[in-house]
Amino acid sequence: MLVDKDEVILVEGLSKKSDQFLAGRTDTNKVVIIPFEERIKEGSYVKVKIERATSATLFGRFLEFVYPGGEKLALTA
């Protein structure tokens, strides 16, 4: 179970359902929704804490920015 775990996501943009949220994907292609923050831009890598989950979507909160040059990430297609 991923609830209460930290995950790194690639932010893809605004959520399809609300512009109050951002959507991103983990390196295992799971969709994660986080509250909108002006400083988080499309294409950013961020660390999030997963707080709840449905059958198709994870919901989390922003923890910090992750810089791929400074940390090894295994992103898969």
Secondary structure as UniProt FT lines:
FT   TURN            3..4
FT   STRAND          6..14
FT   TURN            19..20
FT   STRAND          21..25
FT   TURN            27..28
FT   STRAND          31..35
FT   TURN            38..39
FT   TURN            42..43
FT   STRAND          45..53
FT   STRAND          57..66
FT   TURN            68..70
//
